[in-house]
Amino acid sequence: MLLATLLFTTMDSLSKYLTQIYPVMEVAWARFTFHTLFAFALVGPRLPVLLHSGWRSMQIVRSLLLFTATSLMFVSLSRLPLLLVITVMTLSPVLVTALSVPILKEKVGWRRWVSVGVALCGAVLVVGPAGLSLSLLVLVPILCALVNALYMITTRMLHHHDPAMTTLLYTGMVGTVLGLPVMPFVWVSPDLAGWLLLAVLGALGAISHFCMIRAYSAAPASVIAPFVYATLVWAAVSGATFFGEVPGWTTVAGACIIAGSGLYIFYREQLRAREKG
């Protein structure tokens, strides 16, 4: 999971650079296309077997959610600081707790509801100063976090239906198909260096998702999920090193509040699981 968070942040940093050169939708489509090619090469002759899904409609819905979240993420990264965007994105695990009530019919105690509210206050603290000058743009990463939370819930729902590689294949293929009709209207031909960077972006996407899927297969979610907040460390280092972004105290404070709330929610879920056991 630590490797997955490092690779995700590397992918986000690279996409932030690429969206300064190429249209956002082109970068998003290339991310999924090269992801698909990389996954095809990885599975080799097992491809026909792995394309069989026990819940194909949910695989398509999940992949649609990820394509939407990725596009929103790239739009955010093209205009906003890296750490700010990734900090808001760490709301996703907290939003999963809230959304699991109407979608998964899970019970959430008052302590976890309070933690959800505190995390949302942390997000307001993060985007508040930016919101004064950037208006509705700061709502894009918030919407992205919400869509990503739905994506995480559908991933959980598919856990017992399909193997990790099947999910990985659908992740890339659906995104490639969805983005293809838009390409004639936004396409900017990359040079050799551009093609190489776009290919690396897709490979990072495939490997990071595979690492995450494998992590959740190898250990309980209550053990794995808290490590998602390592993303904040990678993002702070990357933003400062490559983009000269020095986070303000509100961003740092908001990140700590969101991470603390998320960790407390995971702690309460672990206690609840032990009580049931």
C-alpha positions in Angstrom: 0.0 0.0 0.0 2.9 2.4 0.7 4.3 1.6 -2.8 0.8 2.2 -4.3 0.6 5.6 -2.6 4.0 6.6 -3.8 3.2 5.5 -7.4 -0.2 7.3 -7.3 1.6 10.5 -6.2 4.2 10.1 -8.9 1.4 9.6 -11.5 -0.4 12.7 -10.2 2.8 14.8 -10.4 3.5 13.6 -13.9 -0.1 14.3 -15.0 0.2 17.8 -13.5 3.2 18.4 -15.7 1.6 16.9 -18.8 -1.6 18.9 -18.5 0.4 22.0 -18.9 1.4 20.8 -22.4 -1.5 18.6 -23.6 -5.3 18.8 -23.1 -6.6 17.3 -19.9 -8.8 14.7 -21.7 -6.0 13.6 -23.9 -3.8 13.0 -20.9 -6.6 11.1 -19.1 -7.3 9.0 -22.2 -3.6 8.2 -22.6 -3.4 7.2 -18.9 -6.1 4.5 -19.5 -5.0 3.4 -22.9 -1.4 2.7 -21.9 -2.8 1.2 -18.7 -4.7 -1.2 -20.9 -1.8 -2.1 -23.1 0.4 -2.7 -20.0 -2.2 -4.9 -18.4 -2.7 -6.9 -21.7 1.1 -7.5 -21.8 1.1 -8.5 -18.2 -1.6 -11.2 -18.4 -0.6 -12.5 -21.9 -2.4 -15.7 -22.9 -4.7 -15.6 -19.8 -6.5 -12.6 -21.3 -9.7 -14.4 -22.6 -10.2 -16.1 -19.2 -9.6 -13.0 -17.2 -12.0 -11.0 -19.3 -14.8 -13.1 -17.9 -16.4 -11.2 -15.1 -18.9 -12.5 -12.5 -20.5 -9.0 -12.3 -19.7 -7.3 -15.6 -22.2 -4.4 -15.2 -20.7 -3.4 -11.9 -17.2 -3.6 -13.4 -18.3 -1.1 -16.0 -19.9 1.2 -13.4 -16.8 1.1 -11.3 -14.6 1.9 -14.3 -16.9 4.7 -15.4 -16.5 6.2 -11.9 -12.7 5.9 -12.0 -12.6 7.6 -15.4 -14.7 10.4 -14.1 -12.6 10.8 -11.0 -9.4 10.7 -13.0 -10.6 13.4 -15.4 -11.7 15.6 -12.5 -8.4 15.0 -10.8 -6.4 16.0 -13.8 -8.5 19.2 -14.2 -7.8 20.0 -10.6 -4.1 19.3 -10.9 -3.8 21.5 -14.0 -5.0 24.6 -12.1 -4.4 23.9 -8.3 -1.4 23.1 -6.1 -0.6 19.4 -5.9 -0.8 19.1 -2.1 -4.1 20.9 -1.9 -5.7 18.6 -4.5 -4.4 15.4 -2.9 -5.3 16.6 0.6 -8.9 17.0 -0.5 -8.8 13.7 -2.2 -7.9 12.0 1.1 -11.5 12.8 2.1 -12.5 9.8 0.0 -12.0 7.1 2.7 -14.0 9.3 5.1 -16.8 9.8 2.6 -16.9 6.0 2.1 -18.0 5.7 5.7 -20.8 8.1 5.1 -21.9 6.6 1.8 -21.7 3.0 3.2 -24.9 3.7 5.1 -27.3 4.3 2.1 -25.4 2.1 -0.4 -24.1 -0.9 1.6 -26.7 -0.6 4.4 -23.9 -0.6 7.1 -24.4 0.9 10.5 -22.2 3.9 11.5 -22.1 5.0 15.1 -22.2 8.6 16.3 -18.5 8.8 16.9 -17.7 8.0 13.3 -20.4 10.5 12.1 -18.6 13.2 14.2 -15.3 12.2 12.6 -16.9 12.6 9.1 -18.0 16.1 10.1 -14.6 17.0 11.5 -12.9 15.8 8.3 -15.2 17.9 6.2 -14.3 20.9 8.4 -10.7 20.1 7.6 -11.5 20.2 3.9 -13.1 23.6 4.3 -9.9 24.8 6.0 -7.8 23.5 3.2 -9.8 25.0 0.3 -11.0 28.1 2.1 -8.1 30.5 1.2 -8.0 29.1 -2.3 -11.7 29.5 -2.7 -11.6 33.2 -2.2 -9.6 33.7 -5.4 -10.4 30.6 -7.5 -14.2 30.5 -6.9 -15.9 27.3 -8.2 -12.7 25.6 -9.2 -12.0 24.4 -5.7 -15.3 22.4 -5.9 -13.7 20.2 -8.6 -11.4 18.2 -6.2 -14.3 17.9 -3.7 -16.5 16.4 -6.4 -13.6 14.2 -7.4 -13.2 12.9 -3.8 -17.0 12.1 -3.8 -16.8 10.2 -7.1 -13.6 8.4 -5.9 -15.5 7.3 -2.7 -18.2 5.8 -4.9 -15.4 4.1 -6.9 -13.9 2.7 -3.7 -17.3 1.3 -2.6 -17.9 -0.5 -5.9 -14.3 -1.9 -5.6 -15.3 -3.3 -2.3 -18.6 -4.7 -3.8 -16.6 -6.5 -6.5 -14.0 -8.0 -4.1 -15.8 -11.4 -3.9 -16.9 -11.6 -7.5 -13.7 -11.2 -9.7 -10.0 -11.7 -9.3 -7.7 -8.7 -9.0 -6.4 -8.9 -12.6 -10.0 -9.0 -14.1 -10.7 -5.7 -12.2 -7.4 -4.3 -13.4 -8.2 -5.1 -17.0 -11.7 -3.5 -16.9 -10.3 -0.5 -15.2 -8.2 0.4 -18.3 -10.5 -0.9 -21.1 -13.6 1.1 -20.1 -11.6 4.3 -19.7 -10.0 3.8 -23.1 -13.4 3.3 -24.8 -15.0 6.3 -23.0 -12.3 8.7 -23.9 -11.9 7.7 -27.5 -14.8 9.7 -29.0 -13.5 12.9 -27.6 -9.9 12.6 -29.0 -10.6 14.0 -32.5 -11.7 17.2 -30.9 -8.9 17.8 -28.4 -5.9 15.9 -29.8 -2.5 17.5 -29.8 0.2 15.2 -31.4 2.9 14.5 -28.8 6.6 14.3 -29.7 8.7 11.3 -28.8 9.3 12.5 -25.3 5.6 13.2 -24.9 4.7 9.7 -26.0 7.2 8.2 -23.6 5.9 10.3 -20.7 2.3 9.3 -21.5 3.3 5.7 -21.7 5.0 6.0 -18.2 1.8 7.7 -16.9 -0.3 4.7 -18.0 2.2 2.2 -16.6 2.2 4.0 -13.3 -1.6 3.9 -13.2 -1.7 0.1 -13.9 1.0 -0.8 -11.4 -0.3 1.5 -8.6 -3.9 0.1 -9.0 -2.5 -3.5 -9.0 -0.5 -2.8 -5.8 -3.6 -1.4 -4.1 -5.8 -4.3 -5.2 -3.2 -6.8 -4.0 -2.8 -4.9 -0.7 -6.5 -5.2 0.0 -6.4 -8.9 -0.9 -3.6 -9.6 1.5 -4.8 -7.9 4.6 -8.0 -6.5 6.2 -9.1 -3.0 5.0 -8.8 -1.7 8.6 -5.0 -2.5 8.5 -4.3 -1.3 4.9 -6.5 1.7 4.5 -4.8 4.1 7.0 -1.6 3.9 4.9 -3.4 6.0 2.2 -2.5 9.1 4.3 1.2 8.5 3.3 0.1 10.2 0.1 0.1 13.5 1.9 3.8 13.1 2.7 4.7 12.2 -0.9 2.6 15.1 -2.2 4.2 17.6 0.0 7.7 16.5 -1.1 6.8 16.3 -4.8 5.0 19.7 -4.8 7.9 21.4 -3.1 10.6 19.7 -5.2 9.1 19.8 -8.7 6.6 22.7 -8.6 8.0 25.0 -6.0 4.8 24.8 -4.0 5.2 25.6 -0.3 2.0 24.7 1.6 0.4 27.3 3.9 -0.5 26.6 7.5 -4.2 26.1 6.6 -3.3 23.3 4.1 -1.1 21.6 6.6 -3.6 22.0 9.4 -6.5 20.8 7.2 -4.4 17.8 6.1 -3.7 16.8 9.7 -7.5 17.1 10.6 -8.6 15.0 7.7 -5.9 12.3 8.3 -6.7 12.3 12.0 -10.4 11.9 11.4 -9.8 9.1 8.9 -7.5 7.2 11.2 -10.0 7.5 14.0 -12.7 6.1 11.7 -10.5 3.1 10.8 -9.8 2.6 14.5 -13.5 2.5 15.4 -14.2 0.1 12.5 -11.5 -2.2 13.7 -13.0 -2.1 17.3 -16.4 -2.9 15.8 -15.1 -5.8 13.8 -13.4 -7.2 16.9 -16.6 -6.9 18.9 -18.5 -8.8 16.1 -15.8 -11.4 16.0 
